[in-house]
Amino acid sequence: MRVLFVEDEEKIAKAVKRGLEIKGYAVDTVADADSGLSYAVDPDYDIIILDRMLPGSMDGIEVAKKAREEGQKAPIIILTARGSIDDRVEGLNSGADDYLIKPFSFSELVARMQALMRRPPIATGTVLEYADLKLDPAKYEVQRDTTPIKLSNKEFALLEYFIRHAEQVLTKDMIINHVWNEDAIVMPNTVEVYIGYLRAKIDRPFPNKPQLINTVRGFGYKLSH
């Protein structure tokens, strides 16, 4: 899952980025409103976290509003030290989906992110499902049929992206943009390597079941059966 975090307090930005990356998220961070808007209109983000008070020509509320006007559909969480009812209403009316008061706990931020990301129709409760494959983003658990499967953080993020876009062809560029953050060094064959890792855990141990991770030659990969 790819996350945009717009926050001008460097310590908060670094701590949240590090914590989310440990959990397997790909995180891009920027520190001002104008840069935030230029990033926030990118449809490749799965979720956007905006500080309300930002340096630049606008605040986080305006960034959210303009991003929505440009067609951004990803969930938006606004962070703020201002917690009055009027402030919350203004934030939600700007197009934000949630409003978190500073100081906040990292675990609460992650819980709110996960709650917002349960909205896609392929989600059943908190669990994402495709065929006999189940992935629980909250518990970081994966199983096929009834067999638990252990994945690395990056493998988990890649599989989650596949399940959220099941039956769709995903190019290497699309996968890189969602699973790796902007400043990551991704070699040309990195995607192929991780596809191989996933197949070794998702498909090969189940020879009597359909292969789920398939190559679409000349285009990319697709989760299908």
Buried (B, 14 or more C-beta within 10 A) or exposed (E): BBBBBBBBBEEBBEEBBEBBBEBBBBBBBBBBBEBBBEBBBBEBBBBBBBBBBBEBEBBBBBBBBBBBEEEBEBBBBBBBEBEEEEBBEBBBEBBBBBBBBBEBEEEEBBEBBBBBBBEEEEBEEEBBBBBBBBBBBBEBBBBBEEEEBEBEEBBBBBBBBBBBBBEEBBEBEBBBBBBBBEEEEBEEEBBEEBBEBBBEBBBEEBEEBEBBBBEEEEEBBBBBB
